[in-house]
């Protein structure tokens, strides 16, 4: 049992370390011509392999976890459908309804299902919308981290619905900006931009981040602000009911699992 638990946690840790390295690596090595990341297919393959291994390990943990994974699959399908609608009828700026459900699912079911919810939402929706490209691994990792972060404050907010809602609303605002800042990193070192906003070989770390901050403020801040505001609004309006429904399912699943 302890070995299986260690293996489960190891899979998520490896995915996160792989992702962190993928985001940081372009800042540490000279870009080679194209903005298209040559290592994107390898990274995508590795992420998918780890995600499906994680699903298999979670499903084998017990009947309760298997039911939870089944519900997670349904939630991923719903979220992918929402992203498809979003592509047909674009919202303002960077607004997307998918982060609401990723955050709520991660909060209710835990960090590991939250990571899977985010990563698989991006993968399945990319297949539906034709959005498979070198940016997809970055989207999967960042969205996975959104879901993984949601339950961090649960020890303080458990049994306090208003506090939980406030936490998730604030987290949705923070991730609205952080998600955009992370996603820029997959292409920024390769892009040719305005002087003082572009990556350049030989720069010190402080100057690299100063230039990136200038680029972010000029190109992404307003776009990401609409994502943050939209996620917060959805959380305030739909959060209480969604949290109740998913929490009841989780409690019922755990009850059945204990009494089987």
Secondary structure by P-SEA (a helix, b strand, c coil): caaaaaaaaaaaaaaaaaaaaaaaccccccccccccccaaaaaaaaaaaaaaaaaaaaaaccaaaaaaaaaaaaaaaaaaaaaaaaaaccccccccaaaaaaaaaaaaccaaaaaaaaaaaaaaaaaaacccccaaaaaaaaaaaaaaacccccccccccaaaaaaaaaaaaaaaaaaaaaaaaaaccccccccccccccccccaaaaaaaaaaaaaaccaaaaaaaaaaaaaaaaaccaaaaaaaaaaaaaaaaaaaac
